[in-house]
Amino acid sequence: MSENLELLKTLYDGMARGELRGPDGLISPDFVFEPIWDGREHHVGADAFRTQMREFLAQWDNFRIEAKAFEDLGDVVLVTERQSAMGKRSGVETERAFVSVWRFQDGMAVSGRWYDDRAEALAALETD
């Protein structure tokens, strides 16, 4: 198992318990985060990523991310994940599957991108 995969497994093990802080040194200072929603606004930098995540998570109760499968592709790791939460204002429970693509360089995650499914994630890797 690669070091990149080990770091992500540690992160996802914590997220499945609702602990959204990953291992120290996982996120590069110039990390690029590209969420799945329309517009795919990039958030550049570890601090920008953390700020965006705090704002996103403030909308939810009991937010959890559970890894269902990992694919180690060397400097890239694909994670099939299930996200679940309850909307704070609506009280509506939601659950959805995604595939995240994590790119690594020198033992740190330099980018993270989320897709609706594995085929979309793999197609994006071919065009990058």
VMD Tcl script that draws the C-alpha trace (Angstrom):
set ca {
  {0.00 0.00 0.00}
  {1.42 3.40 -0.98}
  {2.01 6.18 1.52}
  {-0.57 8.30 -0.35}
  {-3.20 5.60 0.11}
  {-2.32 5.18 3.79}
  {-2.76 8.93 4.39}
  {-6.15 8.94 2.69}
  {-7.33 5.86 4.58}
  {-6.48 7.66 7.84}
  {-8.39 10.74 6.67}
  {-11.46 8.75 5.60}
  {-11.46 6.60 8.75}
  {-11.77 9.82 10.76}
  {-14.41 11.30 8.45}
  {-16.57 8.19 8.83}
  {-16.66 9.05 12.55}
  {-17.41 12.73 11.84}
  {-13.83 13.89 12.45}
  {-13.02 16.03 9.45}
  {-9.45 16.95 10.29}
  {-6.97 14.75 8.48}
  {-3.42 13.76 9.34}
  {-0.94 16.60 9.76}
  {0.95 17.24 6.56}
  {-1.67 15.66 4.30}
  {-2.80 18.89 2.60}
  {-0.19 20.88 0.68}
  {-0.04 24.63 1.42}
  {-1.01 25.25 -2.25}
  {-3.75 22.57 -2.32}
  {-6.37 23.09 -5.06}
  {-9.89 22.04 -4.07}
  {-12.53 21.71 -6.77}
  {-15.96 20.72 -5.44}
  {-18.64 18.98 -7.47}
  {-21.31 21.67 -7.64}
  {-21.98 23.76 -10.71}
  {-19.34 26.30 -11.55}
  {-16.62 24.22 -9.89}
  {-15.07 27.25 -8.25}
  {-11.49 26.46 -7.30}
  {-10.26 27.11 -3.79}
  {-6.49 27.46 -3.75}
  {-4.42 27.00 -0.62}
  {-4.83 24.89 2.50}
  {-6.40 27.79 4.41}
  {-8.92 28.48 1.62}
  {-9.82 24.78 1.56}
  {-10.38 24.70 5.32}
  {-12.45 27.90 5.21}
  {-14.62 26.58 2.40}
  {-15.13 23.28 4.25}
  {-16.13 25.08 7.48}
  {-18.70 27.15 5.55}
  {-20.03 24.06 3.77}
  {-20.23 21.98 6.95}
  {-22.04 24.76 8.83}
  {-25.10 23.92 6.71}
  {-25.29 20.30 7.91}
  {-25.78 18.16 11.01}
  {-24.16 14.74 11.33}
  {-22.13 15.12 8.14}
  {-20.22 11.93 7.37}
  {-18.08 10.70 4.51}
  {-17.42 6.98 4.28}
  {-14.92 5.49 1.83}
  {-16.31 2.49 -0.01}
  {-13.29 1.79 -2.24}
  {-9.80 3.12 -2.92}
  {-7.91 2.86 -6.24}
  {-4.20 3.58 -5.96}
  {-2.94 4.91 -9.30}
  {0.44 6.10 -8.03}
  {0.38 9.89 -7.66}
  {-3.42 9.76 -7.97}
  {-5.87 7.99 -5.66}
  {-9.56 7.57 -6.53}
  {-11.96 7.18 -3.62}
  {-15.52 6.00 -4.05}
  {-17.33 7.58 -1.13}
  {-20.75 7.90 0.42}
  {-21.66 11.24 1.96}
  {-24.57 11.59 4.35}
  {-25.95 14.43 6.47}
  {-29.06 16.25 7.62}
  {-29.76 19.81 6.48}
  {-29.70 22.18 9.45}
  {-32.56 24.34 8.20}
  {-34.61 21.76 6.35}
  {-34.09 18.75 8.59}
  {-33.96 16.64 5.43}
  {-31.59 13.69 5.48}
  {-29.48 13.13 2.39}
  {-27.13 10.42 1.19}
  {-25.17 10.35 -2.04}
  {-22.22 8.58 -3.64}
  {-19.30 10.45 -5.21}
  {-15.85 9.68 -6.53}
  {-13.02 11.91 -5.39}
  {-9.70 12.22 -7.18}
  {-6.74 13.08 -4.98}
  {-3.42 14.05 -6.58}
  {-0.20 13.77 -4.60}
  {3.25 15.25 -4.93}
  {6.12 14.69 -2.50}
  {3.83 12.89 -0.04}
  {1.22 15.66 0.19}
  {-2.18 16.07 -1.44}
  {-1.93 18.89 -3.99}
  {-5.47 18.70 -5.31}
  {-8.86 17.17 -4.68}
  {-11.75 17.00 -7.14}
  {-15.18 15.40 -6.77}
  {-17.23 13.71 -9.50}
  {-20.62 12.04 -9.80}
  {-19.15 8.67 -10.74}
  {-16.00 6.71 -11.57}
  {-16.40 7.00 -15.35}
  {-16.53 10.81 -15.13}
  {-13.49 10.85 -12.83}
  {-11.47 8.59 -15.15}
  {-12.44 10.64 -18.20}
  {-11.25 13.79 -16.46}
  {-7.92 12.15 -15.66}
  {-7.43 11.34 -19.34}
  {-7.92 15.00 -20.33}
  {-5.72 16.51 -17.59}
}
mol new
graphics top color blue
foreach p $ca { graphics top sphere $p radius 0.5 }
foreach p [lrange $ca 0 end-1] q [lrange $ca 1 end] { graphics top cylinder $p $q radius 0.2 }
display resetview
